Amino acid sequence: MEAEQIAEKLVEFYQKPFGGKTMGRYRITMKYMCRIAGCRRLFPDAIQKISQELYQLGYILIDMESYFVIISHKTFTNYRRVNDSLFL
């Protein structure tokens, strides 16, 4: 499966109810990422391509080494910002 198709599948998961939530951020193991990709192992360049495709769709892929987190860009819009007052 191509990176674009994998990213679209990951977005589908984001929008499906599971784990007690109607939709939203989730984590996925390398095992299941490989299952989606149809391969035994995902190399760093393939993960980079998937990450880029997700970014184009408005999502972020975070590599936590033993699993990945998929989260929407919108999640970060209400985070507090660092400003000059912290450096005084």
DAJOUR-V428182 format. One record per residue. N is the residue number from 1. RES is the residue in one small letter. OMEGA is omega in degrees with one decimal (* if undefined). Layout:
# DAJOUR-V428182
N & RES & OMEGA
N & RES & OMEGA
This chain:
# DAJOUR-V428182
1 & m & -179.7
2 & e & -178.7
3 & a & -179.9
4 & e & 179.7
5 & q & 178.3
6 & i & 178.7
7 & a & 179.1
8 & e & 177.8
9 & k & 179.2
10 & l & 176.0
11 & v & 176.0
12 & e & 178.5
13 & f & -179.7
14 & y & -174.8
15 & q & -179.9
16 & k & 174.3
17 & p & 171.0
18 & f & 178.9
19 & g & 178.2
20 & g & 179.1
21 & k & 179.5
22 & t & 176.5
23 & m & 174.1
24 & g & -174.2
25 & r & 179.8
26 & y & 173.8
27 & r & -177.4
28 & i & -178.7
29 & t & 176.4
30 & m & 178.8
31 & k & -178.4
32 & y & 174.1
33 & m & 178.2
34 & c & 178.1
35 & r & 178.0
36 & i & -177.1
37 & a & -179.2
38 & g & 179.5
39 & c & 179.7
40 & r & -177.4
41 & r & 174.7
42 & l & 179.5
43 & f & -177.0
44 & p & -179.8
45 & d & 177.3
46 & a & 178.2
47 & i & 177.5
48 & q & 179.8
49 & k & 177.7
50 & i & 179.0
51 & s & 179.4
52 & q & 178.6
53 & e & 177.4
54 & l & 179.6
55 & y & 178.5
56 & q & -179.8
57 & l & 177.7
58 & g & -178.6
59 & y & -180.0
60 & i & 174.9
61 & l & 179.4
62 & i & -179.8
63 & d & -179.9
64 & m & 179.3
65 & e & 179.6
66 & s & 176.2
67 & y & 178.5
68 & f & 174.7
69 & v & 175.3
70 & i & -175.4
71 & i & -179.6
72 & s & 174.0
73 & h & -176.5
74 & k & -179.3
75 & t & -172.9
76 & f & -173.6
77 & t & -178.7
78 & n & 177.4
79 & y & 178.4
80 & r & -176.1
81 & r & 172.4
82 & v & 177.7
83 & n & -175.4
84 & d & -176.4
85 & s & 178.4
86 & l & -176.5
87 & f & -178.9
88 & l & *
